[in-house]
Amino acid sequence: MAHGLLKTYRDKRALDGFHLEVPAGTVCGLLGPNGAGKTTAVRVLSTLLRFDGGRATVAGADIAREPAAVRARISLTGQYAAVDEVLSGRQNLVMFGRLRHLPRREATRRAEELLDEFGLMAAADRSAAEYSGGMRRRLDLAASLVQRPSVLFLDEPTTGLDPASRTRVWGAVRKLVAEGTTVLLTTQYLDEADQLADRISVMDAGRVVAEGTPDELKAALGADRLEVVVHDAGQLVAAAALLGATETDVDTRRVRVPVTDRVAALTGALRALEAAAIAVDDIGIRRPTLDEAFLRLTGGER
């Protein structure tokens, strides 16, 4: 929980009254354009960076007065893999377990579980220097889970991963949350936030400008839309008039109509178009996307 966090670098305010509440056992997606303050927020909340004002607690511990207690209850995966490339994958995970004060037998057992979970068993005894970038990233993520934390900070965890590796990471995060861990996730991939986050907070200029579930943020853009692509551009005007379209696109021969009852709107449109002998190449109901909500709220990349 963060209230009014402030962080200034020279004349730039990276956090400007940052506020965040994340219920235990959930995933909060922290989104925002480059420079919005996402990584600064993560570094402050994980006690890696001093802040200039406000207050925050993580897993019940105050980040200013009890930093050691915070660190004992969290794990952090940053934007870049931080593994020892001299050691093998297995040795890295055992080492991280021992640093977390796990008995050697328990650290070894946990390392085996994570190697299997992240698809690294075949390369377990190879030096991490021989791993591909994606494999090192997966090993880094596995290391952050050696001891199941109360709170896990994931700062753009799947950047550079292939689709299969991303799916493995998503599965590991879901499993961890099901076991009670709270996750704060920053990501460049809006589909990732849509897949994983229970709630999303959108940052801009160092503060949260909107929050809600993915569906709530999408719904804020307005109703679902019926989209029709007519076969003959000459019938575009007639189709628009027939359906009461609010938008038309001559180049794509597309008309768009806000709707509330998805099934009834689609069925009615098909019947009306057929009765008017207007041929269509495509028809369907389209919901606003998280990408559209993000761009509306932040104005996109700066």
RASUL-V874879 format. One record per residue. OMEGA is omega in whole degrees, -180 to 180 (* if undefined). NEAR is the number of other ideal C-beta (glycine too) atoms within 8 Angstrom. Layout:
OMEGA_NEAR, OMEGA_NEAR
This chain:
-180_8, 179_13, 172_8, -179_10, 178_16, 174_13, -177_14, 171_9, -176_5, -178_4, -179_3, 179_6, -178_8, 172_10, -173_16, -177_10, -177_10, -180_16, -179_10, 172_11, -179_6, 178_10, 179_7, 176_6, 179_7, 174_11, 174_12, 175_15, 178_14, -176_14, 176_13, 178_10, 176_10, 179_5, -178_5, 179_11, -176_16, -177_12, 176_9, 179_12, 180_15, -178_14, 177_9, -176_16, 179_12, 175_12, 179_9, -174_6, 177_8, 178_4, -170_12, -179_6, -177_6, 179_12, -180_9, 171_13, 178_9, -177_13, 176_10, -178_5, -180_10, -174_9, 180_14, -174_8, -177_5, -176_9, 180_9, 178_6, 177_8, -176_15, 180_9, -174_6, -174_12, 165_14, -178_10, 170_11, -178_11, -175_6, -177_6, -178_4, -178_8, 179_6, 178_11, -174_8, 177_8, -178_6, 174_11, 177_10, 180_16, -179_11, 177_9, -176_14, 177_17, 179_12, 180_10, 177_11, 180_15, 177_10, 176_6, 175_9, 172_4, 171_11, -174_5, -179_8, 180_6, 178_9, 179_16, 179_10, -180_8, 178_13, 179_13, 179_9, -176_8, 176_13, 179_14, -176_9, -177_11, 175_13, -177_8, -175_14, -178_7, -179_4, -172_10, -175_10, 174_6, 176_9, 179_9, 177_15, 180_6, -178_6, 171_12, 179_5, 179_8, 179_10, 178_11, 179_13, 179_15, 178_15, 178_17, 177_12, 178_14, -179_14, -179_12, -178_12, -178_13, 174_14, -173_9, -175_6, 173_11, 179_8, 178_13, 174_16, 178_13, -178_14, -178_12, -170_9, -174_11, 177_12, 179_8, -180_6, 175_11, -176_6, -179_6, 179_6, 177_13, 180_12, 177_8, -180_12, 179_14, 180_11, 180_9, 179_12, 180_14, -180_9, -179_9, 180_12, 178_13, 179_6, 173_7, -179_7, 174_12, -175_15, 169_15, -172_13, 166_15, -177_12, 173_13, -174_4, -177_8, 177_11, 178_7, 177_13, 179_15, -179_9, -167_7, -167_12, 170_12, 176_7, -179_12, 171_15, -179_12, -180_15, 170_16, 177_12, 172_7, 179_14, 177_12, -178_10, 177_8, 176_9, -179_7, 174_9, 176_8, -180_11, 179_6, 179_8, 177_14, -179_13, 180_8, 178_10, -179_8, -173_6, 168_6, -179_11, 168_12, 178_16, -179_12, 173_14, -178_11, -178_15, -176_8, -179_7, 179_7, 179_4, -177_11, -179_12, -180_7, 179_9, 180_16, 180_10, -178_8, -174_10, -177_13, -175_6, 176_11, 179_6, 172_6, 178_10, -176_9, -176_7, -178_4, -179_6, -172_12, 171_10, -178_14, -178_12, 174_13, -179_10, 175_11, 178_7, -172_6, -175_9, -179_6, -179_7, -179_13, 180_12, -179_8, -180_8, 179_13, -180_9, -178_8, 180_10, 178_14, -180_8, -180_6, 180_9, 176_5, -179_11, 180_8, 175_11, -179_7, 177_7, 180_11, 177_7, -178_11, 176_8, 173_7, -180_11, 176_8, 176_13, 180_7, 178_10, -180_14, -179_12, 179_9, -174_8, -173_11, -176_12, 175_7, -177_7, 176_4, *_6
